[in-house]
Amino acid sequence: MTGARLPRTPAGRGRTRIVGATLLDGTLVPPVPDAEVEIVDGHIGYVGPRRGESADGTAAGGTADDVTVVDARGHHLMPGFFDLHIHACMPNDVGPEVVKDWFPEEEAFSTARSLRQTLDAGVTTARDLSGLTPGFRNAVAAGHIDGPRLHLAIALLSPTGGHGDPVAPNGSLPVYAQRATTPGWRVVDTADDVLRTVRRLDRIGADVIKVCTSGGLSTPGDAPTDLGVPEEHVALIVEEMKRRRSQPVTAHAQSEQGIREAVRGGAASIEHGYGLTDDLIEEMLGRGTTLVPTLSALNRIPQAGRATQEAIDRKLWWRDTGMRAVARAVEAGVPIALGTDAGIVPHGTNLDELRLLVDVGMSPLGAIHAGTLVSARTTGLADHLGSVETGKLADLVLTRADPLSAIATFGDASTVRAVWQSGRVVKDLDGIASPAR
């Protein structure tokens, strides 16, 4: 049995000193003004008060020997963020009537664009919860495309007629379910189905197993209150994954009963969780279960004319119910990680989730903690990512906006001015992260 797979990206080389910024390190400690972070060959070599010119004889904003010095005065520096719930293969700018005519290459380029938008938003690690094959993880690792380092579910597991079963009552399939390049769904009705499917996903290279223990709002044959994969099958998956590579199990669970099946089956995290009750919150606290509330998707209401009034009213009810439930979970101290359901909401707006986490009672510092270190712990990557600490990978985000007073601006990717991924500059809107040598 091994730990979580660390998704790789191309790494920077040499030394870079980022000096003068206010540092929010991903933990809950207060911000550190006039800080310095040194990057050495893709890892963090120093974190602390600015050492000044005496460290290498170079003032901020220049270079000396093999050291690049970034003048970050007037900026805030944070760890690279996580988004634990994306669907990168779902384009935002075109509808299914266009996608149905695409060749596989067009689909791949669209996905690559979504990944680039996610990285530009400041998300340096993402968990894709169905739709991507390891080919995209490999492409990011090799530097063929720019995007967040990827943890993949590959497919989601659902019973026949459940949230992950895309077959309409008349037997028709949506475009994504017809494409071999987007293996987004697996139907499991028996224990044999479950074991066979998770072993295949493990063979392909899944980092996480996603099960649907409730219905959903977006599939043709079910509703959020419908039951999905039962507790005993969740427990079977959890045990099988412990026996193999120790991949975590996460559950799409919207209704009270769906959440109960997932929590008692041993799922490490709950996606959505809008039907949480006080007793389930207590059970999650006792088990250490993380909630990934995807408030961005919850607050996306269909436009009049694009959905029936019944569908709009249903979504409004779930929004109000879900926001209250997540607020109770926050107040109780349930671990909260950041996930958006991007694809349902636009790629590149991922950090608007921070604003919504504040809306349900988190402090801005707590929301940043959720989007960094808590999310890293949820994926098993906290030894390498999630906080600005010596020895960790140098995934960093630089912004002019003060996240403690202007968290609402982070839904606009231009708020993030520079991004480092494994010490390599992957975004630099102002040209300060890579001064001329």
N, C-alpha and C positions, 0 to 999 in steps of 0.2 A: 504494500500500500504506500503511495507517495502523496505528497502535498499538492497544492494547487499549481497548475502549470503557469509559469510566468511568461506572458506574451512579450515577445521581443520587438524592438524597433531599432533602426539604425541609431548609433550613439555618436555623440560629439567627442572630439579629441582635444587634448590640451587643457588649459586652465582658463576659467572665466571667473572674475569677481563681480558680483552684482552688489553695488554699494549704495547706501543712503535711503533705501526704501523702508517703509513700515512693513514689518513681517507679521503675517498671520500664518502660523506654522501648521494648521490643520488640527491641532489639539485645542483644548479650551482655555489655554493660558492667554492672558491679555496680549494685545499686539505689542511688538517690539519696535520702537522708532529707531531710525538711523541705523539699520541693521546691515549686516553683510552676509552673503551666502557665496561660498566659493564652490565652483564645479570643477572636478578633476576627472577627465576621461569618462564623462557621462554620469558620474556619481557625485553626491554632495560630500565635499571634503571639509567644509567649515561652515558653521552656523553660529552667529552671535553678534555682539556689538561690532560696529564698523571699526576696522583696525587702522584706517587712515593710511597716509602715504608710507609710513614706516614698514608696512607689511611687505612692500616690494619696490618702494621708491617711486610709485606712479600715482598721480592724482586721478580722480574719477574722470572717465570719458576718454581714456587713451589706451595705449598698450605699452608693455615693457617686456622685452624678451618674448617668452611664450605665453604671456598673460594678457587676456583681454579684460578691460575694466569697463563695466557698464554703469554709467551714472543714472541711478534710479531714484534720485531725490524727487520728491513730489509724487511718488508712485506707491502702490501697495503690492506686495509680493505674497503669493499663496502657492500651495501645492497644486499640481494639475488635478482637475476634478474628474470624478467618475460619473457615468450615467449607467445605472444597472438595468435599464429596461429600454432598449431601442430595437427598432426593426429597420435596419439600414436599406433593405431591399424595397421598402415601400416609398415610392417617390411622392413628393408633395406638389410638384409643379405640373403634373399631367395626370389625367384620369385613366381608368381601366380601358376606356375605348381607344386610347392611344397605346397603352402598354401591350394590349393584345396583339398588336402588329409588330412589336419589337423583335429583332433578332437577339440571340443571347448576348452578343457583344454590346448592344445598346443597353440592355439591362445591367450588364456589368459596369459599364461606364457611368450609368445613373447611380448605382450603388457606390461607386468610388467617389462620385461628387457628394453624395450624402455623408460619407465618412470624412471627407475634407471639410465640409461645413461643420461637422461635429467637432473636429479638432480645432477649427478656427474659433469655436465658441469657448474654448478653454477646457474641453473634455479630452484628456489624454489617455483615458482608459474607459472602455465601454463594454457592456455585456449585451450581446445581441441575443434576444430570446426567441428566435426562430426565423429562419429564412436564409442565413448565410452558411456556406460551407467553409471548411478550413482553408480553402484557396484564398479567401480574403485575409484571413489571419496571416497566412504565409506571405501574401503580397505586401502587407504592411510591414512585416518583420524584415523582408528583403529590401524595402525601400522602393518597390515598384509603384506603390501608391502611398499618399500621405493620409493618415487617419489615426484614430485612437488605437492603442494596443487593444486587442480583442479577446474577450472570453465569449465562447459560443455555446448556445444550447442546440443549435442546428435545427431541431424540430421540437414541437410541443406535443405532449401526450394527452389524449382525450378519448373518452368512450364514443362509440357510435352515436351520432346525433348531438355530441357535446360541443363545447366552445372551439375545440381544435378540429372538428370535422366540418370541412367546408362544403360538403355535398348538400345542395338545396333539396327541398322536398320533391322537386321534379327530376332529381338526379343530375342536374347540371352542376358544373364546377366553375368557380371564378378563375381568372387568368393565372394567378400565382400557383394554384393547385394543379395546373396542367403542365407546368414547366419543370423539367428535371433539374434545371439550374437553381431552383428555389425549393429545397426539400423541407417545407415548413410544417408538415403535419404528419402524425402517426396515430392511428386508431388502435386503442387497446381495450379489450373487453374482458380478458381473462388473465390469470396469473401467468400463464405461458406467454400470452401476448406481451405482457409487461416485461418479463425477463428477456425475451428475444429482442424486443425493441431497445431496451437500455443497453444491452450488450452490443448491439449493432451501432448505436450512437457512440458508445465508448470506443469501439473499433475505428469509427470514422474520425474521432478526435474531439468529442464534446467535452467542454469544461464544466458544464452545469446541466442538470436534467430539469426540464420544466414540465410540470404536470398541471392539468386544469381540473381543479376540484369543484369548480362551479361553472355555470354557464357565463355568458357575457352579453354585452350590448351590441356587438357588431357581427354576430354570426347568424345565419338564416334559421337554424333549427332549434335554438334554445334561448333562454333568458337568464339573467344573473342569479335568479333564485333556483334554477335547476341544478341538480347535483351532477358532479362529474366523476373523476377518478375517486374511488372510495378510500377510506382510511387504511384498510388492509393492503391495498395496492401501493399507496404512498409509502407505507412502512416497508413493503417488499423492495421498493426502489431504493429507499434509504439504506437498507441493509446490504443490497447488492452493490451499491456504490461504495460503501465502507469497505466491502470485501475487495474491491477492485482498486480504483485510484483515489478514493475519498472525495470524488466530486460532490459538491453540495447539491441539494434538491431545492428548487424553488417552486412555488405554487401560485398560479393564477387563481385567486380566490376572492370573489366579491361578496357573496352572501354569507350570512352567519353560519349556516351549516357547512358551506364550502370551506370557510376558514377553519371551522372546528375539525373537519376531516384532515386538513393539511397539517394543522398544528399537532394534533394527536398522532398523526402518522409520522411525525418527526421532520417535516420540512424545515430547512434552515431559515427560510425567509418567505414572506407572504407578499405577493404582488397585488396591489390595489387595497384590499382589506376594508372595503367600504361598509360592510355589515358588522363590523366589530362591536361586540358587547362588552360590558364591564368584566364579566367572568372570563371571556376570551382574552381580554387584555391582561388579566392576572395570570392566565395560563401561559401567555407569551412571555411575560416577565419571568415566570418560574423556569421556563425552558430556554430562555435567552434567544427567542425567535425574533428576527429582524423584520421590520415592516418597510416595504418599498411602496409608498402610497401613490405614486404617479399622479400627482395632483394636476399636472398640466393637462393630461388627457381627461381627467374628471371634469375640469372646468371648460373643456371645449364643447360648446353647445351647438348642435346643428342649426344651420340657417333656415329660416322660414322659406318654404318653396323647395328646399332640398331634402326635406324629411317631412313626414306626417306630423301633425300637431300632437298625436299620441306619442310618437317617438321623442319629440322635443320635451313634452311634459315628463315622460319617463326619465330622460336624462337629467332634467332639472331636479327631479325628486332624488335621484341617486347622487347628484352633486351636493345637494344640501345635506343629505344623510351622511355621505362620505366625509365631507368637511368636518362635520360634528364628531364623527367617529375618530378620525385621525387626530383631531384636537384633543380628545380624551386620551388617546394613546400617547401623545406628546406629553400631556400633563402628568401621566402616570409614569413616564420614564421608559417606555418601550424603545429599544434601539431603532432609529430611523435612518435609512439610507436613501440616497438620491436616485430616482429613476423617473423617466418622463413618459415612456411609451412613444418616443419620437418615431415618426412615420404616421402615427395618428395625429400628432402635432408636428409642426415644421421642424425639420432638421436644422441645427444651427441656433435654435432658440432654447437650448437645453437648460441654461442656467436661470431661466425664468422660474424654474422650479424652486430656486432659493427664496424668491419673493413669496411664493405660495406656502412654503414651509413656515415662513415668518407669519403669514396670515393665520396659520393654525396654532400659533403660540410659541414657536421656537424663536430664540434670539437670533440676530444675524450671525453671531459667532457660532451658535449652535447649528444653524443651517449650513454654514461652511464646513463645520466638523462632520455633519451628516454626509455632505457631498465629497468628502476627502477621506478622513481616517476611518469613519464608520463603514463607508462603502468598501474601503480596502480590506477591512476585517471581514466583511461579509463575503468577499470573493477569495479570502485566504491569501491576500497579497500584501498584508500590512508589514511584512518584513522588508518589503522592497519599495512600497509606494504609500501614498496617503498622507504623509506629513513631511515637513522639511526637517530632516534629521540626518546627521552625519552617517554616511555609509549607504543611504538609500539612493535610488535612482533619481536623477535630477529632472523630474517632471515639475515644471514651474509655470505659473501664470502671473503676468504683470499687468496692472491696471492703474489708470489715473484716478478712477473713482474710488472713494472710500466705501468698502463693502459694508461697513457698520452703519453708515448713514444713507447709502445710495444703493441698497441691495436691489431695488426695483429696476435699476438700469441694466442689470446683468442679462436680461433676456435679449438684449441687443449685442450681437457678437463683437461689434466695434468697441464696446466698453473694454474688452480684453485687448490690450495693445501688443503684447508679446507673449509667446508661448515657447517653452523649451520642452523637449521630449528626449529623455535619456541624454540631457545636456546638449542636444542639437537644436538650434534655433529653427522652428517650423512656422513661426509667424512673427512679424516685426513691422507693425504698421508705421512706426515713427523712425525706423532706422537706428534705434539706440542699442539694440541687443547685439548688433554685429558691427561695431565701429570699424572704420577702415584701418587696416594694419599698415 
